Amino acid sequence: MIQISPSILSADFSRLGDEVKEICELGADYIHVDVMDGHFVPNISFGAGVMESLNEISSVPYDVHLMIEDPDKYLDTFVTDKTEFITVHQEACVHLDRTIEHIKSLGNGVIKAGVSLNPATPVDLLSCIIDKVDLVLIMSVNPGFGGQKFIPQSIDKVRELSRIREEKNLKFLIEVDGGVNGDNAHLLKEAGADILVAGSYIFKSGDRKKAIESIK
């Protein structure tokens, strides 16, 4: 079954703890933590302190997505007992191989390294490091804001990644973030996706349980 990682960027920040507790109880597999710096993307979200405040509330691991410039400066601050993935953007890393190694060295080597690709970034730019990553995140919207419309070409990128994974006998997971809903989730799953990120579709729904189940 596909795994789901609800993005707390779309949650009600005035009651964030309750929001996280609820989606965990409703079947979330991860908590997707979107970190934006106002430079790499045109928006500012929150930092490590907000994530850490949820440590005793979340019953599932963190899936941390750093949409920030020069992420190496901040990687250590996002390591907690709940952190499973830390994902950086290919477009933001000058020395991506070094950044991946840095992530995998954190938390006594238990943190998994992810790399994200913007909609206009081709999959083949990961060819030299694809065997080192634990996760590849395909952005199916242009990063920076929640609630955007899904870009259909993202399905082809997922399919291409899935083919590479099979041909090279690799184990990395494929995640998709942006505009995911009950209408396109099955297409992404069929293309080879393992984890789907959904924010507005879940948190703005009148029936969150039904929204999660429609994706799964």
N, C-alpha and C positions, 0 to 999 in steps of 0.2 A: 504493500500500500504506500502511496505517496506520503511524504512527511510535510507538515505545514509549519511555517515559521511566521506567526503574526508580527507585523511591524508595529511597535509601540509608538512610532511617530504619529499614528492616527488615533491614539488613545486619548482619553480625557485626562490631561495632565493634572487637573485639580484633584483627581482621585486615582492616580496612576497605580498605586499599590492594589487597590480593589480591582482595577481593570486587568492587571497581570494575573492576579489570583483567579479571576473568573475565566480567562481564556485558557489557563492551565487546566482548570477543572473541566473545561469543555473539549479538551483533546489536543491542545497545541503540543507539538513535539519540541519546539524551540521558541525562545523569545528573540525576535530579530531587533537588534539595537542599531538604529541608523544614526551615525554620528556625522554631522555636517559642520563645516568650519566657516562658511561664508566666502571662501576663496576658491576652493576646488569646485564647489557647487554654489549656486546663488541662494543660499539659505543657511541658517544657523539652527541647530537642534539642541543638543545637550552633550555633556561630557561624561567622563567615567564616574563622577560622583553620583549622578542620577542612577546609573546602572547599578552601582554598588549598594545603593539604598534599597534595592529590590532583592538582594541576596537571600534574605530570610523569607521572602514572599514567593518567589518563583520556585516551582517544583520541577522545572525543566531547564536544560542548559541554555546559555547565551550563544547567540549567533551574531557576532559583532561585525558590523559593516562600516568601515572607515572611509567616508567620502571626504577626505581631507588631504591637504598638501603635506609633503614631507612626513608621512605617517611614522617613520622610524623613531621620531622624537617622542612619540606618545604610546607606542605599543605596550610598554610595561604597565602603564596605568590601567589598561583594560583587562589585565589578568586577575581573575578571581576564581574561587572554587567552582563557580558556575560557568565559567567561560570555556566553550568547546572550540569554536572557530573564531579566528580573527581574519577578516578579509580586507585586503587593500585593493586599490585600483591600479591596473597596469599603467594607466595614463598618468598616475601621480607618483610613480616610483622610478627614479633615475637608475637605480641599481636593484632591479626587481629580484634577481637571484639572491642577493645579499639580504634583502628584506624578508624573503621567504625563509631563509635560514634563521634569521633573527626571530621570526614568529615561532618557528618550530623548536627553538631553544628555550622558550619561555615556559614557566610553570613546571620546571624540571622535565621539559620535553613532552608534556602532555597536550599542549595547545596545538591545534591543527591550523594549517595555513591555507587561506583562500585567496584567489585573485579574481577581481571583477573586471568585466569588459563593458564599456559604454556601447550604446546601439551602433555607433559608427566605427567601432573598433573590430577588425576582423579576428577570427579565432586563431588564424595561423601565427599571430604575433606571440602566442604562447608556446610555440613549437619547441623552443630551447629549454623551457622550464616545466613543461606539462607533466613530466615524470616526477616532479618534486612536490606538486601541490596536492592537497587533500580535497579541495573543493574549487570549482570554477563557477562564479556567479555571473549569469547573463542578465544585464539590465534590459528590460523590455519596455522601459520608458527612459527618457533623458533624466538623469538623477538630479535631485534637488527639491522636489516637491511631491507630496502624496496626491493621490486621486487622479493621476493622469491616465490617458487612454493607452491601452496595450498596443505595441508595435508588432504586427503579425510576422515580420521578417525574423523576429527573435526565435520563432519555432525552427527555422532553417539552421540557425546557429546552434541550437540545442541538438538538432539532428546530426550536425557535423561533429560536434563534440562527442556525442555518443558513438559515432563511427570511429573516431580517433581512439577513444577509450577501448573499444572492442579490438581494433586492429593491433594496438600496442599492449593489450592485456594489462591495462592500468585500472586503478581502483578509486580514482577521485570521484567525488559526488558532483552532480550538476544541479545548480540552484537557479531559479528564475525569480526576478524581482521587478514588479511594476505592472499595474493593471491586471493582475491575476484575479480571476473570478470563476464562478461555476460554469461559465460558457467556454472558457479556453483551457481550463485545468486538464481536461482529458486529452486535449491535443498536445499539451506540453508533456504529459505523462507518456503518451504514445511515442513522442519524439525522443524520450530518454531521460527526462528530468526526474530527479530524486526528491528535491525539496522545493516547495513553492512558498514564496513570501507573499503575504496579503495584508494590507493595512486597512484602507478605507472600506474594502468589501466586507471585512469582518466587523471592525469597530463601529462603522456607521450603519450596520444592519440592525433591523428591528428584531431579528432572530439570529443571534450569533452562532448558536449551536447548529442551526440549519445551514448557515453560511459556511462554517467549517466542514460540515459533512458533505456539502455540495462540491467542495474542492477535493476532499479525500475520496 
